[in-house]
Amino acid sequence: MITHIVMFKAKSTTSKEQLLEIKKELEDLPKFIKELKHMEAGLNFKPSDRALDLALISRFDTKEDLATYATHPKHLEVIELIKELCEYTRVVDYES
């Protein structure tokens, strides 16, 4: 099992509604990408200096499935929205 975790830091101009839009777009990806076995996204509710704004956990059967997801046109559309609204992201991928 491959786990893909992404954390997002929103731009100061990004609203909560826009973060919710990213969340919804991410959560819709399993409808389009069959390799995506699990998708969970959530907004941070506890502000702190260490906190980021949004987190994503997704799971795949294989590294190849993760690679398919990474280049899928629908995923690339969501990435464009993220680039527009987020300052940066951090990623961890691991195998269990």
Secondary structure as UniProt FT lines:
FT   STRAND          2..10
FT   TURN            12..13
FT   HELIX           16..28
FT   HELIX           29..31
FT   TURN            34..35
FT   STRAND          38..43
FT   TURN            49..50
FT   STRAND          54..60
FT   HELIX           63..71
FT   HELIX           73..85
FT   STRAND          86..95
//
